[in-house]
Amino acid sequence: MKKSPVILFWLRLFIYFSVIALILIHPGISVSFDRISFAQWFIIIPLLAFIAFVSPQKHSFKKRCIAAVISLLFIVMWLGGFSLSSIQLFLAGIVSFILTYLLFNYPHWAKASALEPFFLAWVCLRLLALSRSSEDVAGQSMALTQFIFVWAIAVFLLDSFIIYLCLFPKSTGGAGKEGGLFALSALGLLVLVLVVLPLDFVRNSVIENLLPEGKPEMIKEGVEHGIPRDSDGDGRQNKNNENSENNRRPGRPTIPRGDDSRKQKLRGISEHNWQNKSSRNKGKKGKSEKGKGKSNEESEEEGEGQGHAKKSSSDNDNRQYMVMIVAADREPVYMADTYKGQLDPLEGFLSSPQEPLNKLSDQRFFTTWFDNEPEVDRGRERQEVIALSTLPRKYLPYRPVSIDPTILNENSGPLRYIHQVVSSTHLDDPLSLVVIPSRPLSSFEKNLLAPYMEISLYEADEKVFREYLNTVLEKWRKERKQILAKLTGQENPEEIFNPVNDYLEKIFALQTNFLTYKYNLDYTDDVTIDAIKDFVFDSMDGDCSQFSNTLALLGRLAGIPSRVVTGFLAAESMQTEAHIKGLFNLRNKIPFLQQFPLENLFLVTNLHHHSWTQFYIPDYGWLDFESTLFSIPPIGMGDFHGWDVVIPLINEQRVFSQLRKFPWLAVLRTAGIMAVLALVCAYALRYGRELALYLGVKRRGRAGARSLYLLLLARLSADGKPIKPADKTALEYAKLFPFTKTGEGENPHFKNFASIYTELRWREFKDSAQMDERFSLLEQEYHNILETTRQKGILGWFIRLISLRGLGYL
């Protein structure tokens, strides 16, 4: 029966897109397509298939090849040029082009296309497996799972039918063959469903028990049982009690902490209803007045939706939500994701396009990333930081030395993204360097740091800020003694240090100038130049973003390279009793956390989203400075240290898988298996080709002569003889290696073989007997050539056995 190739082609393309598009909408896919993968699956493969299919009457094979190459080159250049990823794109395009061309033009050479339905069905089954990766994903994808299960069967059968019609376009009366093919396919799928897939693969009964709403509930008292306490009851151990396993060390001051008397509560939301909150709540001042005059317990008992303690679904609720847990042996840990060094005259500090660190947060790694630049900064030490995060982005302390690939673990609740980094961090408070003599920037450093010293302000704005800077520095020179006495509590602060480091003196002056500025939680993200002017000259009241951007701008005006960094801050001074209770609760539920002592764990919430300033100090490099350190602490509900802490409630019955570092052994084992598989395929290709040529010789005649000639070349190459160049004849090729018996001259059997081969290929014979006679002589010369050129002994036999040089003729 006659089939229409056009219909078959478009049906095949439709099935392909229907399967690949499922990847875009499946909730179990946590990392979307990058540009390379998207171009490969959605542009190159279908485009090259279309070019290979276009009408051969209008477009020759040569024209289609040229169009395919030009298309590939254009797409690769559009994606950013040639790289290792370009090889992947070229291979995908070539396979798509060749397979489609053979399938619709030379189907007897396209038997490999029979594997296509299995590949598409495998993609569907992988998506089904992702539907069961966790209960929350299963709940989100229940209806989609049902569709994928049915569509996997339909795709396999329909694509098998299309491939069959393409492979046998001239079949007639093929009902029996087609019926048998579909019967075998259906039987194979039935066995797969009954044997391989679990009984509850499609319907996950567990998800029926999910809580319908995601409201924070009070966690039962007693979760703090076993947490060491000091006399203040804040969860930190007294210094005198050094024998406790979970001893919390005193932390370095970071964000100012108010004297809010509201006792924090620890709350929880089911892990299935957890929704990430990665930024600070943008509440308004005065929120602390809600519920005024009532105790916490009274406010909480007023009913759902009343009082600030119950607004869990609002962006203005007075609760902080867990974002990540950081494990580190030193604190504070400034977890950066964005470096802002470009100064815009209107918008203020913007992300630096020339800063390579900005690409690391979202970059995916298959193997560990290493920093290739040498370490020259003083006062630094390697520090390992591990983060269990609810966010896919990586947050990295400066300066990262090595970054392991992110582990996606569906067995640790919302804390499913685990990334590990080793950074070269500064050991002490950078302000302590004020007693270390400084040197000016070298010419090399000035050229390198020029983007971080640029002042691109409008003339009026620059004049205003410079006048303010001069006022601040003059005030510091006059009141330095009084300011230091107030900060240190000593009458003669000059005895502590004298002005030595010019850079640190200026930074100290700028930071202490914020002694009259108030820190609050009204996080607006407005860091434009107008907003900074309003903060500096009018309101004198702002969040960390206003403080850090102002400090960086004034520092740059003072001649110090500066930039603004955003990310999260993990610090002991920000761990309240509720935070430590939450850590204790989660540590008991998640085995991965149990390898770290409690004192090395920090619960980071959305209110710990932070902005700080980095200054470049000669010999010490970029250092993190806390711009809010000397500001007036917030009061009331403006102090988030008094806000309730919300953590996910991990299922008590959850079975956790053991997490390890990057599985090098598994990767090496996989690479070894792939190498062995590739070697097996290579030998199968070599011996399979020789077997095909040997069987082709049995046909005798012209085709048999051609097979015998190719078989001769394959046997000679396996024996160590050179590969025949395409531009040389058989006689010219024989001169590349000497005649074994005489050691010089040409092999006479080659001359006879070439002469007879030419006859058989191009001469017209009167009858088949004459051709068979000449073919017998050709076979005889074939054996003579092998006999006279073959290496003798066991070594020669072994070389012929393992040689893959014959693949050079493919």
N, C-alpha and C positions, 0 to 999 in steps of 0.2 A: 504494500500500500504506500501511496505517495504522501509524504509529510511536507509541511511548509517550514523551511528553515527559519524564516523570519519570526513566525509564531513561537517556535521552540526557543529561539534566542531570547526574545523578550520575556517569555515565561521563566527561563533560567535566570535572567537578570532580576526579575521581580522576586523570585524565591531568595536569591542572594541578599537583596536589600532588606527583605522582610526579616531575615535572621539577624543580620548585622545591626539593624536599627533597634532591635530589642536591647542591645547593650547600652544604648543611650538612655533608655527609660527605666532600666531595672534599678530598684532602690538598693540592691546589694552591691552595685558597682560604686565604690567610694571614691575612686580616682577617675576622672573623665579622660577622654582621648586627648593626647597632646597633638600638636600640629602635624608631626610626622605620621603618627598612627591614623589620624583622621584623613590625611591626604592619601595614605596607602589604601585604607579600606573603602573610603567613600569617593575617591577621585581616580586614583591610578588604576586600580584593578578593574572597575567597570569601564573606564575610558579606553584602556588598552584592549579589553575584550571587544568593545564596539569597533575600534579601529581594525582589529583582526577579522571581524565579521563582515565589514562593508562589502558591497557587491564586487566580486572579482572581475566582472565584465567591464566595470568602469575604473577600477583601481587595481593595478597589478600588485603582486606580492612585494615587489621592490618598493613601490610607492608607499605601501602600508608600513613596511619596515622603517622607511625614512620618517613617516608621520609619527610612528611610535617613539622613535629615538628623539625626535624634536620635542614631542610632548613631555617625555621624561626629563629631558634637559631643562625645559622651561619651568616645570613644576619644581625640580630640585633647586634651581636658581631662585625661584620665588620663595622657597622655604628657607633660604639663607646660604646656599652654596653647597659645595661638596664636603662630605664628612663621612664618618662610619655609617651614619643613618642613611646616607645616600645609597649605599650598597644594598641596604634592606629595600629601599624603594625600587631600585633597578631590578632586583631579583623578583620582587612581587609583580612588577609590570611585565617582565619577560615571561614569567610562568603563566600569567593570565593571557598574554598575547599568544604564546605558542600553543597552550592547551585549547584555547578557543579556535585558533586557526586550524589545528589538526582535527578538532571535533567536527567542524563543519565543512572541511575540505578533504582531509585524508583520515577518515574515522578509523581505518584499520591500524593507524599509528597512535591512536588516542585512547588506548585501553586504560591508561592511568586515570582517565576522567571518571572511571567507575568508582573511584574513592571519594568523589566530590559529595555524594549524598551522606556518606559517613562523617565527613568533616562538618557539614551543616548540622547534622543530628548531634554531633559531639558538642558544638557550640550551644545548642539548646539544652543539652543535659548539664553542661557547666552552669548555665543560668539557673537551671532547676536546683543544682547543688548550692548556688549562692542564695537561693530563696530560703534555704534551711541553715544559713550560716549563723543566724541568731534569731531569737524570738521576735524582736522588734522588726527585723527585716522581713521575717515570715509574715508578720501581721500586715506590713505595708504592701506586700506583693502577693497576697492570697489569690486575688482574682487573676493577676498576671500569671501566677504559677499554673493555674488551671489551663489558661490559654496556651502557655508555652508547652505544657505536656501534650495537649492535643496537636499543637502545631508541629512539634517535633516529629510525630508520626506522619502527619500530612506532608511535611517537607521531605522526609526520607522517601516516601512512596512516590510523590509527585516528581521529585528530582530524579529518582531512579528511572521512572518512566520516560522522562525527557532525555536522559542520557542514553537509554536503550534505543529510542527512536533515532537519535543522532548516530549511534554506533552502527545501527543496521537500517540505513535509509531505504534500501531497496528490497527489504524483506516482504514476502507475500505469504499469506496464509499463516502468519506468525502468532495466531491466537494461543497455540499451545505454549510457545516460548514465553510470550508475555504473561500468560496465566501462571506458568511455572515460576517466572521471575518474581511476580507479586506475591505468590504463595510463600516462596522462600523468604522474601523481605518481611512479610507479615509475621511469619514464624520466628524470624530472628528478633524482631521487635518484641514479640510476646515473651520470648525467653529472657530478653533483657529486662523487661518490666517485672517479670515474676521472680527472677533469680538475682539480678543485680540491685534493683531499686528496693528500698525498704517499704514495708506495707503502708506507712504513713507519710510517704514521700510527698504526695501532693497536698494532703490535708494535714496541717499541723495543729493538733488538738490543743496544744498548750496555749496558743495565742487567744483562745476563747476566754481565758481567765484574766486578761489584761484589765487594769483599772480603767474605767471610762474617762476619768478626769485626772489632770496632773497638778493637784494642789499640794503644796508642802504640808506635811503633817509632822507633829512633834515626835521626835525619836525618844523611845522609852528611857527613863533614867536608869543608870547602871552601865551604860556603854563605856563610861569612863573607868569602870572597875579595872584596877591594875595599873592605871596611869599614875606615875609618881607625881606628887604635889609638893610645893613648898608651903610655907605658912600663909602665903597670900592666896593660895588656891587657884593659881592661874595656869596650872599644868606644867610649870617649869620647876625643875629640881633645884633645891638649894645647893650652893657650891660645896657646902660641907658634906653633902651626901653624894660622894663620888662613886659609890659602889653600885648604884642603880644602873640597870641595863639601858633604861630609856632616859637617861639624864639629859635634859634640855640645857644647852649652853646659853649664856647671856648673849644677846645679839647686838650687832653694831647699829647705832641709830640710823634710821633712814627717813621714812615719812613721819612727820610729827603726829603724835598721838594725844588726843584730848583727854579730858577727865570725865567723859560721859559715864554716868552712873548706871545706865541701863544695862542689865545683865543680859548677855547674849544667850540665845537658845540655839540648839542644834536641831535642824529640821531635815526631812527627807522626802524625796519623790521617787516613785517606782522607776527603776531603770528603764522600763518599757515606755514611760511617758516623759523621759528626760528630753529637754530641749536646750541646746547650747545657748549660753549667753556669754559672748566673748568680750563685750565692751561694757563700760560702766553705765549704770542707769542714769538717764538724763533727767534727774529730778530737779525740782525748783526749791529755792530757799523757803524756809517756813514749814516744810513738811513735818518737822519735828513737833509742830504744835498739835498734830493729830493725836487724839487720845490723851492730851495733856490733862493731868490731874488724876489719871487712873493708873493703876499698877499694870504691869505686863500681863498678869494672869487675867485681870478684869477685861483688858482690851481683847485678849484672845478668846474670851468666852462670850463676846457680844454677838457672835454668829458669823456665818460666811459672808465675806465681802465687806465687813465693817472693820474700821480701824486699819492702821498702816500695816499691821502684822499679818493681814489676811490677803493682801493684794498680790497673790502669786502670779496671776496672769497678766498683770500690768507691768509696763516698763517703769513705773514709778513706785514699785513696792520696795520697802526698806529691808531687803534681804540681799545677801550676796550668794552667788551660785558657784559651785566648784567648776573650775576650768581644767585644771591639771594638778598632778602631784609630782613634785620635783624631788629627786634624790641627789644630794650633794653633801660632801664632807666639809665644805666651807660656805659661809654666807656673808653678805647677801649675794644672790645670783641674779644678775641683770640679764634676762632672757630676751634677746633682741630679735626683731624680724624686719625692721625697716630703718635705714639710715638716711637722714635728710640733711644734705649739705648744700643743695642749690638754693640760693637766696633770690626769691622773686620780689620785686619792689612793691607788689600788691598782695600776693598770696603768702608771703613769708617763706619759711623753709619748706622745700619740696624734696621728694625722694631723689637721690643722686643717681643719674643714669650711668655714670662712670664707675660706681661702686659695685664691684663683683659680689660683695656680701649680700646685696639685695636680692640676688638670684638664688641664693642657697635655701631660703625658707620654703620656696615652692618647688624647688628642683627635686626630681625623683632620682634615686640612686639604686643601681642593681648591686654594686659593690661599694665598699667603703671609700669615701672621698677623703683625699689627703691634701693639705695645704703645701704647695711646692715652694713657697717663698721662705727664705731663711729667717730664723728668729734672731732679732738684734735688740729687742727691748729688754731693759733691766727690770728686776723686781717681780718677775713673773714665774709661775709654776704651773705645771700641768694639772688640770682638774677634770675629773670625769663627772659628767652630769647626765642623769637619765630622767626623762620626762614621760609619764603616762598621761596622755592628753585626750581631751574630747575633740580637739581640733586637728585637722590634717596637716596644717602648716607646722614647720619646725621653728622653734624658738631657741636661739643659740647664744650662749655667753661669748663675749669678745675676749680673745680671738680664737675662733675655731681652728683646731689643728687636724682633727679627723672627725668625720661624721658617718655613722653607720646608717644603712638604709632603714627607713621607717618600717616597723613591724605592725601590720594590721591584724589585731587580735580581737575576734568577736566574742571571746570568752571572759572579758574583764569589764563587762557592762559598757557604759559610755566612755570609759577610759580605754578606748580601743586603739589609739595611735601611740606607739611606743618608739621614741627616738633617743639615741644615745650619742653624745658628743664629748670629745676631749678638747678642752680649750686651754689656752695659755693665758691665765687670768692674773691680774695684779693682786698681790698678797694682802696689802694693808690699805688703810684709808688713804686715798691719794692726797688729802690735805696734809698728811704727815710729811709729805715731801717738801713742805715749805721751809724746812730746816736744811735741805740739801741744796748746795750752790747750783745755779742754773747756767746754761750757756746759750748763746743766741742760735737761731736756726741757721743751718748751713745753706749755701746756695742750692744744693741738690734738694734739700727738704723744702725750700721755698718754691722751687719749680714743681715738685711733686704735690705739695699741699696748696697750690695756688687756688684750686676750686673751693677750698675750705677757708680761704682768707678773703675771697671776693666780697665786696660790699656794693651791691647793686641796688641801692636805695635812691629814691628821689632826693634831690638836693635839700629840700625843706625837711624831710624826715631824717635824713642823715645829720643835719645840723641840730635838730632837736635831741636826737639820741646822743650825739657827741657831747653836747652841753650837759646832758644828764649824767653821762659817764664821767666827765671831768668833776662834776659835783660829788659823785659817789667816791671817786678816788681821793679828792681833797678832804672829804669828810673822814675817810679811812685814815689818812695821814694824821689828822688832828685828833681823832677819837680812838685810835688803834689801841691804846693802853686801856681805856675804859671798856671797850668792846671785848677785848680778850679777858679782862678781869671778870666781866659779867659771864662770859662763856666758860671760863676755867675755874672760877671761884677763888682765884689767887690774887693777892694784892699786887704782886710784881710779875705780871705775865711776860715781861721782857726777858726774865730769867729762863723762861721756857724756850723761847726762840726769838732771835732778832731777824729783821728783814734780810733774807738771804736769796731766796728763789723769787725772781721778779714775776714769773708766770703765776706761781701759786699765790703770791701776795695779791695780785690783781684779782684772781679767782676768789680768794678768801674775802677780799673787799666786796666783790659783787654779791657773793652768797650772804654775807652778814648784812648787807644792805636790805635783804628781805626780812630782817627782824621786825620790821613794822608792817609787813604784808601778811595777809591772812590766807591760809590754805583751806579750801573747802571742796565739796564733792560735786559742784555744779559743772559737770563735764560737758562742754559744748563743742569741742573739737575746732573751735574758731581760733586759728593762730595767724590770721592775716596781720599785716602791719598795723592796720587801724585797731584791731583787737588788742595787739600788744601795747599800743600807745594808750588805749583806754585802761588797760591793766596797770601800766607803769605810772600814769599821771593822774588817773581819776579814781577807779574803783579800789586799787591796791588789794584786790580780792580775786583769787583765781585758783584753778586746779593745776595739776602738775604740767599740763601742756603749756599754759601761759607762763609758768615759772621757767620751764626748760627752754622754751623758745626765746624768752627774754634774756636768760643767762647766756645762751649761745650767741645771740645778736650783739650783746654788750661785750662779750669776750672777743668776738671777731673785730669789733671796733677798737678794742684795746690791743690788737695785734696778735691774738692767740688763735691758731687754727681751731675751728669749732664746728660741731654738727649736732643735730638733734636725733635721738634714737627713741624708737617706740617698741613696746613689747610687754612683757610681764616681769614683775619683781617678786622674787621669792626670798623672804628675809625672816629671821627669827623674831624681829621686833613687830612683825605683822601677824604672828601666830598667837591668837588668843586662846582662851580655854575652849571655846567652841570649835576652833580650827583643830586643836589637838585631839579633842574628842572625835571629830570627824575622821582625822587621820587614823586614830586607834580603831575606829569602827571599820574603815575600809581596809586597813592593814590586816585585820582578822579575817576578812572575807576574800581578799585577793592574795594568793600565795606568792605571786611575784614580788609583792611589797615586803614580804616577811624576811627577805634576805638583807634588808636595810634596817639599822637601828632606828627607833622612833625619832631620835634627835637629829637624824640626817634627812628626815622627810619634811616637806613643806607643802601645806595645802594652799594652792593658789586659786583665788576666785576671780570673778569678772571685775571686782572692784580693785584688784591688784594689777589691772591693765594700767600701764605706766608710760610716762614720757620723761626722759632724762637727757642730760647734756654730756657729750664727750669732748674733751679738750686734748689736743696733741701737745705733750710735754717732751722736749728734747731728751733723748736717751731712754725715755720710758714709753714713748708711743702714745696711742689713744687710751685715755683713762676715763672711767665712768664717774661723773660727779652728780650728787643728789642736789638738785636745785631747790627743793623744798625743805632742806635740812634745818634751816634756822627760821623758818616762817612761823607765824602764830598758829598754834594747833586749832583744828576745827572744834566746834562745840555742838552739843545736841545731836540730832540725827545727821548733821553734816559730817560727823566723825563715824566712818564706816566700821570702826572697831567695835561699835555698839550694835551693828546690824546682825540679825540672825544669819547663821550659816546654813546653807542648803546643800545636801549631798545626795547622790543617788542611793536608793535602797537596793542592794544587790540580792538577788534571789538566793535564799538559803540552800536550795537544792541544786544550785548550779554546779556543774562539774567543770573545773578549771583545767585548761591544758597548761603544761609547763612551758614557760617562755625562756628562751635562751638568747644569747647573742647571735649575731649574724651566722647562719649555718654554713660555715666554710666547708666542713667535711661533706655536708650534703651537696653543696655546689660542686666541689671537686669530684665527688662520686658521680654526680649527674654528668659533669663534663667528661669523666672517664668513660661512662656508659655510652655517651653520645659519640666519643671518639672511637670506641670499639665498634659501635653500630655503623659509623661511617666507614670504618675499615672493612667490616663485613660486607657492606653494600658495595664498596669498591672492588673487592674480590669477586663478589657475585656478578658485578657488571663486567669485570674482565673475563671470567670464565663463561659467563652467560653469552657474551659477545662471541667468544671463540667457538662455543657450542653452536651458536646460530650460524656462524660462518662455515663450520664443519658440516652442518646439515645442508647449508646452501651449496657446498661442493657436490653433494649427492645428486643435485639436479643436473649437473654437467652442463654442457653447452656454454653459451656466452655468460649467463648469470653465474654458472658454476665456476668459470674461469675468473670472474671478478671476485668471487668469494675466496677462491684459492689464493689469489694475489694478496688480498687483505689479510688472510690467515697467515701467509708467509711473513708479512711485515710484522704482525703481532708476535709471532714466534721468535723472530730475529730480535725485536726490541726486548722481549723477555729474557733473551740470552745475553743482554748487555750491549747489543749493537746499537748504533746511533739511530735516532728517529729520522725517517726520510723526510726531507724538506718537500713542501708541496710543489716547488718549481723544478724538481729533479726527476728524471726518468729512472726506470729500474736500473739501467746500466750505469748511469751517473751515480746512483745511490750505492751501487756495489763497490765503487772506487773509494768510498769513505772508510772502508776497513779492508785489510789485506786478506789474500787467499791463504787459508790455514796451511795447506800442504807445502807451498813454496815460500810463503811469507812475503811475496811481492806480486805485482801484476794483478790482473782482474780475474775474477772467478769465471771459468768458461761456462759453468752451469747457469750463471746469471744471464749470460748472453743468449744461451739457448732458450731459457725460460722467457726472457723478454721478447724474443722473436716469435715463439709459439703463442705467447699471450696476445701479442699484437694481432696475429692471424685470427685467433679465436674471437677477438673482440670486434674486428672490423672487416674481415674477409667473408665473402659469400661462398659457402660450400655447396657442391652439387648434391650431396646427400648427407644424411645424419651419420652414416658409418665413417665417412671421411673425417667429420668433426669429432666423433668419438675417438678415432685413432690419434688425432692431434691432442685431444684432451688427455689421453693416457700418457703421451710423451710429456705433457706439461706436469702431470702428477709425478712422473719419474724424476724430472728435473727439480721439482719442489723438494722431494726427499733427498736428492743429491746435494742441494744447497744446504739444507739443514745438517746433513752429515758432514760436510766439509767445513762448516763454519761453527758448529756447536762446541761449546766449552766442555772438556772431558772431566770426569771425576764427580765425586759427591758434591763438591762446592758448586760446580756448574749446574748440577741438577737442582740444588737448593736455591740458587739464584733464580733459575727459571721458574721454580715453584712459587716464590714469594714476590717476584717482580710485578710492579704495577705500571711499568713504563709504557706498556701498550695502550694505556688510557689516553696517551698523547694523540692517538689517531681519532679520538671521538670528536 
